[in-house]
């Protein structure tokens, strides 16, 4: 079997050397997401990073990255799945990955598109400036927020704002659960807590909007590639809905000023939620990161689907 292990905080530099040298990937590959979401493991083999993840009772192998022998890594993944006695599901494939996989292992995998997992990637200038007619409604939301909250301050997330951001997030989840007790925020609440507990070690950055001692909004993210920043979480108080637009624009401006080399913001997927999909599309993404699953034909049955 492949000697997978949880990615250590001390391995950030080594892992990101591989990640940042690879073609742009989806949000699942950020160092932070590999640490805070679910049970995820990594192995550095054949000059690449290989992955093994467990979510909601499913074991999957995200597509390996790196400039080494990826074909050998995929063969090792096939062998690993066979030894474990589990289906070989390779996830997070980009179109180029599928071409590569099918070329190396022809007629051995079936492809299934994972539309709910597509990432929304935006030009940072577009979100920072909100220029043009297509962003008129977003500018109106920001202007309304400023009119309603003239004393609100945008602050970097640091010091005592970290536990306060966690308190705000917990209140947000509690409110949503009261409205719909059937919603499942378990993995997300764990992820937010881990992100704030290891904020600096994960390379996280964030902002809050505060007014009269109350947090109206919070957001945080981390670097995904040399020109892309990944926005992991964004929450606004229940009585300040316009704060979503305000914190979105403020974070884009903050990151653009701090990192002039940034071109894009990846705001991750919509999880198949209709309202969230409409909201993400309303900001006019520059492009979507199209992802698929590849299921080994010997394992193709009902539970080998996104």
CORVENZI-V358795 format. One record per pair of residues at least 24 apart in sequence whose C-alpha atoms are under 10 Angstrom apart, sorted by the first residue. I is the first residue (numbers start at 1). GAP is how many residues later the second one is. If there is no record, write none. Layout:
BEGIN
i=I gap=GAP
i=I gap=GAP
END
This chain:
BEGIN
i=1 gap=75
i=1 gap=76
i=1 gap=77
i=1 gap=78
i=1 gap=79
i=1 gap=80
i=1 gap=81
i=1 gap=82
i=1 gap=83
i=2 gap=40
i=2 gap=41
i=2 gap=42
i=2 gap=43
i=2 gap=48
i=2 gap=49
i=2 gap=50
i=2 gap=71
i=2 gap=74
i=2 gap=75
i=2 gap=77
i=2 gap=78
i=2 gap=79
i=2 gap=81
i=3 gap=38
i=3 gap=39
i=3 gap=40
i=3 gap=41
i=3 gap=42
i=3 gap=47
i=3 gap=77
i=4 gap=36
i=4 gap=37
i=4 gap=38
i=4 gap=39
i=4 gap=40
i=4 gap=41
i=4 gap=46
i=4 gap=47
i=4 gap=48
i=4 gap=49
i=5 gap=35
i=5 gap=36
i=5 gap=37
i=5 gap=38
i=5 gap=39
i=5 gap=46
i=5 gap=47
i=6 gap=28
i=6 gap=29
i=6 gap=33
i=6 gap=34
i=6 gap=35
i=6 gap=36
i=6 gap=37
i=6 gap=45
i=6 gap=46
i=6 gap=47
i=7 gap=24
i=7 gap=25
i=7 gap=27
i=7 gap=28
i=7 gap=33
i=7 gap=34
i=7 gap=35
i=7 gap=36
i=7 gap=44
i=8 gap=26
i=8 gap=27
i=8 gap=33
i=8 gap=34
i=9 gap=26
i=9 gap=189
i=9 gap=192
i=9 gap=193
i=9 gap=194
i=10 gap=191
i=10 gap=192
i=12 gap=189
i=12 gap=190
i=12 gap=191
i=14 gap=30
i=15 gap=27
i=15 gap=29
i=15 gap=33
i=15 gap=34
i=15 gap=51
i=16 gap=207
i=16 gap=208
i=16 gap=209
i=16 gap=210
i=17 gap=49
i=17 gap=208
i=18 gap=26
i=18 gap=29
i=18 gap=30
i=18 gap=31
i=18 gap=47
i=18 gap=48
i=18 gap=49
i=18 gap=50
i=19 gap=29
i=19 gap=30
i=19 gap=46
i=19 gap=47
i=19 gap=48
i=19 gap=205
i=19 gap=206
i=19 gap=207
i=20 gap=46
i=20 gap=203
i=20 gap=204
i=20 gap=205
i=20 gap=206
i=20 gap=207
i=20 gap=208
i=21 gap=44
i=21 gap=45
i=21 gap=46
i=21 gap=204
i=21 gap=205
i=22 gap=43
i=22 gap=44
i=22 gap=45
i=22 gap=203
i=23 gap=42
i=23 gap=43
i=23 gap=73
i=23 gap=202
i=24 gap=70
i=24 gap=200
i=24 gap=201
i=24 gap=202
i=24 gap=203
i=24 gap=204
i=24 gap=265
i=25 gap=40
i=25 gap=67
i=25 gap=68
i=25 gap=69
i=25 gap=94
i=25 gap=199
i=25 gap=200
i=25 gap=203
i=25 gap=264
i=25 gap=265
i=25 gap=266
i=26 gap=66
i=26 gap=67
i=26 gap=68
i=26 gap=91
i=26 gap=92
i=26 gap=93
i=26 gap=94
i=26 gap=95
i=26 gap=198
i=26 gap=199
i=26 gap=204
i=26 gap=240
i=26 gap=242
i=26 gap=243
i=26 gap=262
i=26 gap=263
i=26 gap=264
i=26 gap=265
i=27 gap=65
i=27 gap=90
i=27 gap=91
i=27 gap=92
i=27 gap=93
i=27 gap=196
i=27 gap=197
i=27 gap=198
i=27 gap=202
i=27 gap=203
i=27 gap=204
i=27 gap=205
i=27 gap=239
i=27 gap=240
i=27 gap=241
i=27 gap=242
i=27 gap=262
i=28 gap=34
i=28 gap=64
i=28 gap=89
i=28 gap=91
i=28 gap=196
i=28 gap=202
i=28 gap=240
i=29 gap=33
i=29 gap=34
i=29 gap=35
i=29 gap=36
i=29 gap=63
i=29 gap=195
i=29 gap=196
i=30 gap=172
i=30 gap=191
i=30 gap=192
i=30 gap=193
i=30 gap=194
i=30 gap=195
i=30 gap=199
i=30 gap=200
i=30 gap=202
i=31 gap=171
i=31 gap=172
i=31 gap=191
i=31 gap=192
i=31 gap=193
i=32 gap=159
i=32 gap=162
i=32 gap=163
i=32 gap=166
i=32 gap=167
i=32 gap=169
i=32 gap=170
i=32 gap=171
i=32 gap=172
i=32 gap=189
i=32 gap=190
i=32 gap=191
i=32 gap=192
i=32 gap=198
i=32 gap=200
i=33 gap=158
i=33 gap=162
i=33 gap=169
i=33 gap=188
i=33 gap=189
i=33 gap=191
i=33 gap=197
i=33 gap=199
i=35 gap=156
i=35 gap=159
i=35 gap=160
i=35 gap=163
i=35 gap=167
i=36 gap=151
i=36 gap=152
i=36 gap=153
i=36 gap=154
i=36 gap=155
i=36 gap=156
i=36 gap=157
i=36 gap=158
i=36 gap=159
i=36 gap=160
i=36 gap=162
i=36 gap=166
i=37 gap=150
i=37 gap=151
i=37 gap=152
i=37 gap=153
i=37 gap=154
i=37 gap=155
i=37 gap=157
i=37 gap=158
i=38 gap=149
i=38 gap=150
i=38 gap=152
i=38 gap=153
i=43 gap=30
i=44 gap=29
i=45 gap=24
i=45 gap=25
i=45 gap=27
i=45 gap=28
i=45 gap=31
i=46 gap=24
i=46 gap=25
i=46 gap=26
i=46 gap=27
i=46 gap=30
i=47 gap=25
i=47 gap=26
i=48 gap=24
i=48 gap=25
i=49 gap=24
i=50 gap=24
i=50 gap=26
i=50 gap=27
i=51 gap=26
i=51 gap=39
i=51 gap=40
i=52 gap=25
i=52 gap=38
i=53 gap=38
i=55 gap=132
i=56 gap=131
i=58 gap=28
i=58 gap=29
i=58 gap=31
i=58 gap=245
i=58 gap=246
i=58 gap=248
i=59 gap=27
i=59 gap=28
i=59 gap=29
i=59 gap=30
i=59 gap=31
i=59 gap=245
i=60 gap=26
i=60 gap=27
i=60 gap=28
i=60 gap=29
i=60 gap=30
i=60 gap=31
i=60 gap=32
i=60 gap=233
i=60 gap=235
i=60 gap=244
i=61 gap=27
i=61 gap=28
i=61 gap=29
i=61 gap=30
i=61 gap=31
i=61 gap=232
i=61 gap=233
i=62 gap=27
i=62 gap=28
i=62 gap=29
i=62 gap=30
i=62 gap=31
i=62 gap=231
i=62 gap=232
i=63 gap=26
i=63 gap=27
i=63 gap=28
i=63 gap=29
i=63 gap=30
i=63 gap=31
i=63 gap=34
i=63 gap=35
i=63 gap=38
i=63 gap=230
i=63 gap=231
i=64 gap=26
i=64 gap=27
i=64 gap=28
i=64 gap=29
i=64 gap=33
i=65 gap=32
i=70 gap=30
i=70 gap=31
i=70 gap=34
i=71 gap=29
i=71 gap=30
i=71 gap=32
i=71 gap=33
i=71 gap=34
i=72 gap=32
i=74 gap=27
i=74 gap=30
i=74 gap=31
i=75 gap=29
i=75 gap=30
i=78 gap=218
i=86 gap=213
i=87 gap=208
i=87 gap=209
i=87 gap=210
i=87 gap=211
i=87 gap=212
i=87 gap=213
i=87 gap=214
i=87 gap=216
i=87 gap=217
i=88 gap=206
i=88 gap=207
i=88 gap=208
i=88 gap=209
i=88 gap=210
i=88 gap=211
i=88 gap=212
i=88 gap=216
i=89 gap=204
i=89 gap=205
i=89 gap=206
i=89 gap=207
i=89 gap=208
i=89 gap=210
i=89 gap=211
i=89 gap=214
i=89 gap=215
i=89 gap=216
i=89 gap=217
i=90 gap=202
i=90 gap=203
i=90 gap=204
i=90 gap=205
i=90 gap=206
i=90 gap=214
i=91 gap=200
i=91 gap=201
i=91 gap=202
i=91 gap=203
i=91 gap=204
i=91 gap=214
i=91 gap=215
i=92 gap=25
i=92 gap=26
i=92 gap=197
i=92 gap=198
i=92 gap=199
i=92 gap=200
i=92 gap=201
i=92 gap=202
i=93 gap=196
i=93 gap=197
i=93 gap=198
i=93 gap=199
i=93 gap=200
i=93 gap=201
i=94 gap=24
i=94 gap=195
i=94 gap=196
i=94 gap=197
i=94 gap=198
i=94 gap=199
i=95 gap=194
i=95 gap=195
i=95 gap=196
i=95 gap=197
i=97 gap=194
i=97 gap=195
i=97 gap=197
i=98 gap=193
i=98 gap=194
i=98 gap=195
i=98 gap=196
i=101 gap=193
i=102 gap=192
i=105 gap=191
i=107 gap=189
i=107 gap=190
i=108 gap=186
i=108 gap=187
i=108 gap=188
i=108 gap=189
i=108 gap=190
i=109 gap=184
i=109 gap=185
i=109 gap=186
i=109 gap=187
i=109 gap=188
i=109 gap=189
i=109 gap=190
i=109 gap=191
i=110 gap=183
i=110 gap=184
i=110 gap=185
i=110 gap=186
i=110 gap=187
i=110 gap=188
i=110 gap=189
i=110 gap=190
i=110 gap=194
i=111 gap=181
i=111 gap=182
i=111 gap=183
i=111 gap=184
i=111 gap=185
i=111 gap=186
i=111 gap=194
i=112 gap=179
i=112 gap=180
i=112 gap=181
i=112 gap=182
i=112 gap=183
i=112 gap=192
i=112 gap=193
i=112 gap=194
i=113 gap=177
i=113 gap=178
i=113 gap=179
i=113 gap=180
i=113 gap=181
i=113 gap=192
i=113 gap=193
i=114 gap=157
i=114 gap=158
i=114 gap=176
i=114 gap=177
i=114 gap=178
i=114 gap=179
i=114 gap=191
i=114 gap=192
i=115 gap=154
i=115 gap=155
i=115 gap=156
i=115 gap=157
i=115 gap=173
i=115 gap=174
i=115 gap=175
i=115 gap=176
i=115 gap=177
i=115 gap=191
i=116 gap=153
i=116 gap=154
i=116 gap=155
i=116 gap=156
i=116 gap=157
i=116 gap=158
i=116 gap=161
i=116 gap=174
i=116 gap=175
i=116 gap=176
i=116 gap=190
i=117 gap=151
i=117 gap=152
i=117 gap=153
i=117 gap=154
i=117 gap=155
i=117 gap=171
i=117 gap=172
i=117 gap=173
i=117 gap=174
i=117 gap=175
i=117 gap=189
i=118 gap=150
i=118 gap=151
i=118 gap=152
i=118 gap=153
i=118 gap=154
i=118 gap=169
i=118 gap=170
i=118 gap=171
i=118 gap=172
i=118 gap=173
i=118 gap=174
i=119 gap=147
i=119 gap=148
i=119 gap=149
i=119 gap=150
i=119 gap=151
i=119 gap=152
i=119 gap=161
i=119 gap=166
i=119 gap=168
i=119 gap=169
i=119 gap=170
i=119 gap=171
i=119 gap=172
i=120 gap=145
i=120 gap=146
i=120 gap=147
i=120 gap=148
i=120 gap=149
i=120 gap=150
i=120 gap=157
i=120 gap=160
i=120 gap=161
i=120 gap=163
i=120 gap=164
i=120 gap=165
i=120 gap=166
i=120 gap=167
i=120 gap=168
i=120 gap=169
i=120 gap=170
i=121 gap=107
i=121 gap=108
i=121 gap=109
i=121 gap=142
i=121 gap=143
i=121 gap=144
i=121 gap=145
i=121 gap=146
i=121 gap=147
i=121 gap=148
i=121 gap=159
i=121 gap=162
i=121 gap=163
i=121 gap=164
i=121 gap=165
i=121 gap=166
i=121 gap=167
i=121 gap=168
i=122 gap=106
i=122 gap=141
i=122 gap=142
i=122 gap=143
i=122 gap=144
i=122 gap=145
i=122 gap=158
i=122 gap=161
i=122 gap=162
i=122 gap=163
i=122 gap=164
i=122 gap=165
i=122 gap=166
i=123 gap=105
i=123 gap=129
i=123 gap=139
i=123 gap=140
i=123 gap=141
i=123 gap=142
i=123 gap=143
i=123 gap=161
i=123 gap=162
i=123 gap=163
i=123 gap=164
i=124 gap=103
i=124 gap=104
i=124 gap=105
i=124 gap=125
i=124 gap=127
i=124 gap=128
i=124 gap=129
i=124 gap=131
i=124 gap=132
i=124 gap=138
i=124 gap=139
i=124 gap=140
i=124 gap=141
i=124 gap=142
i=124 gap=162
i=125 gap=124
i=125 gap=127
i=125 gap=128
i=125 gap=131
i=125 gap=137
i=125 gap=138
i=125 gap=139
i=125 gap=140
i=126 gap=123
i=126 gap=126
i=126 gap=137
i=126 gap=138
i=126 gap=139
i=126 gap=157
i=126 gap=158
i=126 gap=159
i=126 gap=160
i=127 gap=118
i=127 gap=121
i=127 gap=122
i=127 gap=123
i=127 gap=124
i=127 gap=125
i=127 gap=126
i=127 gap=137
i=127 gap=138
i=127 gap=156
i=127 gap=157
i=127 gap=158
i=128 gap=120
i=128 gap=121
i=128 gap=122
i=128 gap=123
i=128 gap=124
i=128 gap=125
i=128 gap=126
i=128 gap=127
i=128 gap=128
i=129 gap=120
i=129 gap=121
i=129 gap=123
i=129 gap=124
i=130 gap=119
i=130 gap=153
i=134 gap=148
i=134 gap=149
i=134 gap=150
i=135 gap=147
i=135 gap=148
i=135 gap=149
i=137 gap=108
i=137 gap=145
i=137 gap=146
i=138 gap=104
i=138 gap=106
i=138 gap=107
i=138 gap=108
i=138 gap=110
i=138 gap=111
i=138 gap=144
i=138 gap=145
i=139 gap=106
i=139 gap=107
i=139 gap=110
i=140 gap=102
i=140 gap=105
i=141 gap=100
i=141 gap=101
i=141 gap=102
i=141 gap=103
i=141 gap=104
i=141 gap=105
i=142 gap=100
i=142 gap=101
i=142 gap=102
i=142 gap=103
i=142 gap=104
i=142 gap=105
i=142 gap=106
i=142 gap=107
i=142 gap=108
i=143 gap=99
i=143 gap=102
i=143 gap=103
i=144 gap=98
i=144 gap=99
i=144 gap=101
i=144 gap=102
i=145 gap=95
i=145 gap=96
i=145 gap=97
i=145 gap=98
i=145 gap=99
i=145 gap=100
i=145 gap=101
i=146 gap=96
i=146 gap=97
i=146 gap=100
i=148 gap=92
i=148 gap=94
i=149 gap=61
i=149 gap=62
i=149 gap=63
i=149 gap=67
i=149 gap=91
i=149 gap=94
i=150 gap=61
i=151 gap=59
i=151 gap=60
i=151 gap=61
i=152 gap=56
i=152 gap=57
i=152 gap=58
i=152 gap=59
i=152 gap=60
i=152 gap=61
i=152 gap=62
i=152 gap=63
i=152 gap=64
i=153 gap=55
i=153 gap=56
i=153 gap=57
i=153 gap=58
i=153 gap=59
i=153 gap=62
i=153 gap=63
i=154 gap=53
i=154 gap=54
i=154 gap=55
i=154 gap=56
i=154 gap=57
i=154 gap=61
i=154 gap=62
i=154 gap=63
i=154 gap=64
i=154 gap=92
i=154 gap=93
i=154 gap=96
i=154 gap=97
i=154 gap=100
i=155 gap=51
i=155 gap=52
i=155 gap=53
i=155 gap=54
i=155 gap=55
i=155 gap=63
i=155 gap=95
i=156 gap=49
i=156 gap=50
i=156 gap=51
i=156 gap=52
i=156 gap=53
i=156 gap=62
i=156 gap=63
i=156 gap=64
i=156 gap=95
i=156 gap=98
i=157 gap=39
i=157 gap=42
i=157 gap=47
i=157 gap=48
i=157 gap=49
i=157 gap=50
i=157 gap=51
i=157 gap=52
i=157 gap=61
i=157 gap=62
i=157 gap=63
i=158 gap=38
i=158 gap=41
i=158 gap=42
i=158 gap=47
i=158 gap=48
i=158 gap=49
i=158 gap=50
i=161 gap=35
i=161 gap=46
i=161 gap=47
i=161 gap=49
i=161 gap=54
i=161 gap=57
i=162 gap=31
i=162 gap=33
i=162 gap=34
i=162 gap=35
i=162 gap=37
i=162 gap=44
i=162 gap=45
i=162 gap=46
i=162 gap=56
i=163 gap=30
i=163 gap=33
i=163 gap=34
i=164 gap=44
i=164 gap=50
i=164 gap=51
i=164 gap=54
i=165 gap=27
i=165 gap=28
i=165 gap=31
i=165 gap=41
i=165 gap=42
i=165 gap=43
i=165 gap=50
i=165 gap=51
i=165 gap=52
i=165 gap=53
i=165 gap=54
i=165 gap=55
i=165 gap=70
i=166 gap=26
i=166 gap=27
i=166 gap=29
i=166 gap=30
i=166 gap=31
i=166 gap=52
i=167 gap=26
i=167 gap=48
i=168 gap=46
i=168 gap=47
i=168 gap=48
i=168 gap=49
i=168 gap=50
i=168 gap=67
i=168 gap=68
i=168 gap=69
i=169 gap=24
i=169 gap=48
i=169 gap=49
i=169 gap=64
i=169 gap=65
i=169 gap=66
i=169 gap=67
i=169 gap=68
i=171 gap=66
i=171 gap=67
i=172 gap=63
i=172 gap=64
i=172 gap=65
i=172 gap=66
i=173 gap=62
i=175 gap=62
i=175 gap=63
i=176 gap=62
i=188 gap=45
i=191 gap=41
i=191 gap=42
i=192 gap=28
i=192 gap=40
i=192 gap=41
i=195 gap=25
i=195 gap=26
i=195 gap=37
i=195 gap=38
i=196 gap=24
i=204 gap=26
i=204 gap=27
i=204 gap=28
i=205 gap=26
i=205 gap=46
i=205 gap=50
i=206 gap=25
i=206 gap=26
i=206 gap=27
i=206 gap=28
i=206 gap=41
i=206 gap=45
i=206 gap=48
i=206 gap=49
i=207 gap=27
i=207 gap=40
i=207 gap=41
i=207 gap=43
i=207 gap=44
i=207 gap=47
i=208 gap=26
i=208 gap=27
i=208 gap=28
i=208 gap=39
i=208 gap=42
i=208 gap=43
i=209 gap=27
i=209 gap=34
i=209 gap=37
i=209 gap=38
i=209 gap=41
i=215 gap=25
i=216 gap=24
i=216 gap=25
i=216 gap=26
i=216 gap=27
i=216 gap=28
i=216 gap=31
i=217 gap=24
i=217 gap=25
i=217 gap=26
i=217 gap=27
i=217 gap=28
i=217 gap=29
i=217 gap=30
i=217 gap=31
i=218 gap=25
i=218 gap=26
i=218 gap=29
i=218 gap=30
i=218 gap=33
i=219 gap=25
i=219 gap=28
i=219 gap=29
i=219 gap=31
i=219 gap=32
i=220 gap=31
i=221 gap=30
i=221 gap=44
i=221 gap=45
i=221 gap=46
i=223 gap=39
i=223 gap=42
i=223 gap=43
i=224 gap=40
i=224 gap=41
i=224 gap=42
i=225 gap=37
i=225 gap=39
i=226 gap=33
i=226 gap=35
i=226 gap=36
i=226 gap=37
i=226 gap=38
i=227 gap=32
i=227 gap=33
i=227 gap=34
i=227 gap=35
i=227 gap=36
i=227 gap=37
i=227 gap=38
i=228 gap=33
i=228 gap=34
i=228 gap=35
i=228 gap=36
i=228 gap=37
i=228 gap=38
i=229 gap=26
i=229 gap=30
i=229 gap=33
i=229 gap=34
i=229 gap=35
i=229 gap=36
i=229 gap=37
i=229 gap=38
i=230 gap=34
i=230 gap=35
i=230 gap=36
i=230 gap=37
i=230 gap=38
i=231 gap=34
i=231 gap=35
i=231 gap=36
i=231 gap=37
i=232 gap=34
i=232 gap=35
i=232 gap=36
i=233 gap=34
i=233 gap=35
i=234 gap=33
i=245 gap=38
END
